[in-house]
Amino acid sequence: MDRVKDELNQIWKELPEGVRLVAISKYHPKEAIEEAYAAGQRVFGENHVQELMSKESVLPKDIEWHFTGHLQTNKVKYIAPFISLIHSVDSEKLLREINKQGAKAGRIIPCLIELHVAKEESKFGFTADELDQLFGSGIQDELPYVEIQGLMAMATNTDDEQRIEEDFALAYDVFLHLKSTWFKDSPAFKELSMGMSHDYHLALRHHTTMVRIGTRIFGERVY
Ligand SMILES: *Cc1c(COP(=O)(O)O)cnc(C)c1O
């Protein structure tokens, strides 16, 4: 009956202090979000700009909206005024556009950089080498309306837990490396977003600070 509330309560109990839950509500109706909101959840993640905008306009204003999908540069302007965190920055061009739209909206936009660790071709994101190149160029100091708060990663989509853990371990290594080099003077660089419904238990072993859980809370998505 109170499925959403029960799932949330179980997940909250499992999360150690300092790990935040982003409830991924994509493809679920606003009523599902209202149910989670009533149970106390305030952070929600969406993957599509249109859908996010229509939900944001009717749901409570103290919801913290995160964007977790592939973001097209021409759509940044729609979410720049209110988005709390963009998890999925996967190109330099996108990072520059977020800075531009942050300037227009008069706010600094928190971002995570998407790190590609999965052994799949299709996933978006930068490799560790690409990130060294990007930040070695000093771009993080050129963009005053962007605050880079860390990394987001998705593990290989597999049942092989060892492989998933290898991906998460690599993501943590890259996170520590960036934190001790290009971001050593940036206390804001502290987030590692990883772990979804089927693998967040494994992500917890590898120092995730934010889990992004959809199906486990809201049920299967109807596309
Ligand atoms: C959909 C999605 C999730 C949630 O996945 P579930 O398996 O439903 O928990 C997490 N992160 C990203 C980037 C997603 O696109």
The ligand as a MOL file (V3000), in Angstrom:
LIG
                    3D

  0  0  0     0  0            999 V3000
M  V30 BEGIN CTAB
M  V30 COUNTS 15 15 0 0 0
M  V30 BEGIN ATOM
M  V30 1 C 17.4840 5.9720 -14.5530 0
M  V30 2 C 18.7660 6.3090 -13.8870 0
M  V30 3 C 19.0070 5.9370 -12.5570 0
M  V30 4 C 18.0530 5.0910 -11.7320 0
M  V30 5 O 18.0640 3.7780 -12.1730 0
M  V30 6 P 17.2470 2.6310 -11.3830 0
M  V30 7 O 17.7970 1.3850 -11.9160 0
M  V30 8 O 15.8050 2.8370 -11.7490 0
M  V30 9 O 17.4840 2.8230 -9.9440 0
M  V30 10 C 20.1990 6.3580 -11.9770 0
M  V30 11 N 21.0870 7.0990 -12.6440 0
M  V30 12 C 20.8930 7.4680 -13.9240 0
M  V30 13 C 21.9260 8.2680 -14.6080 0
M  V30 14 C 19.7350 7.0760 -14.5770 0
M  V30 15 O 19.5650 7.4280 -15.8680 0
M  V30 END ATOM
M  V30 BEGIN BOND
M  V30 1 1 1 2
M  V30 2 1 2 3
M  V30 3 2 2 14
M  V30 4 1 3 4
M  V30 5 2 3 10
M  V30 6 1 4 5
M  V30 7 1 5 6
M  V30 8 2 6 7
M  V30 9 1 6 8
M  V30 10 1 6 9
M  V30 11 1 10 11
M  V30 12 2 11 12
M  V30 13 1 12 13
M  V30 14 1 12 14
M  V30 15 1 14 15
M  V30 END BOND
M  V30 END CTAB
M  END
